[in-house]
Amino acid sequence: MRLDKFLSDCKVESRKNLKKIIKQGAVSVNGVCEKDPGKNISESDTVTVYDQVIEYEKYIYLMLNKPQGYISATDDPRQRTVLELLEEEYLLYELFPAGRLDIDTEGFLLLTNDGKFAHDILSPKKHVPKTYFATVEGHMGEKEISVFNEGMDLGDFVTKPATLEIIDFIGENTNVYVTISEGKFHQIKRMFEKVGSSVLYLKRISMGGLTLDDSLSPGEVKKLTKEEINLIKETK
Ligand code: URA
């Protein structure tokens, strides 16, 4: 690929500024100063800008611990979006949320600029399980566990088998883990309504084999490593 494309994929500078700094001699390829923005290079070449090595990175993947009060969108005229939580260094990447958590849902939201990866993990055909912690009204028991497991008719669609695991009872409510492999609009809330309950609190805690990093406070992000990204596609 062209040298200026390599650097612009890595968001080093705007494409226009890149041409300028390359011509000024700020860029080296494998230790040799390179003044041609169109020079053909490969991802494995060592490129430096002002002596700083630039690792080729076109796509990035962020784990966000989404707080309540933000919508899973890239822009909105009325409500705050999850992108408003990001530091400036990430804004150049044109990230978007891979999937949607409701405004009042917390937890693991993946932000990326890799459309193919987002499509892959969201496709119902890929069956990437998503696990949520929820506090729900009423006492859940064996009956609800089997209804979730059998799949339920929500009117516009029938859910795939889901796992309901009871953690404990707090007064009149139940803390549970729910795992689904699809992500229809308000799916978990609708599933609990179907069994006569309602969701009081909802937090996504894992996608595939990758669990929300519990050192992330609500609103914080961390960049995922290649190993972590691959875990999302693996089931536990
Ligand atoms: N199911 C819901 O009802 N809400 C979410 O935010 C995610 C799954």
Boltz pocket constraint, residues with backbone or C-beta under 6 A from the ligand:
constraints:
  - pocket:
      binder: B
      contacts: [[A, 100], [A, 101], [A, 102], [A, 103], [A, 105], [A, 184], [A, 185], [A, 186], [A, 187], [A, 188], [A, 189], [A, 190], [A, 202]]
      max_distance: 6.0
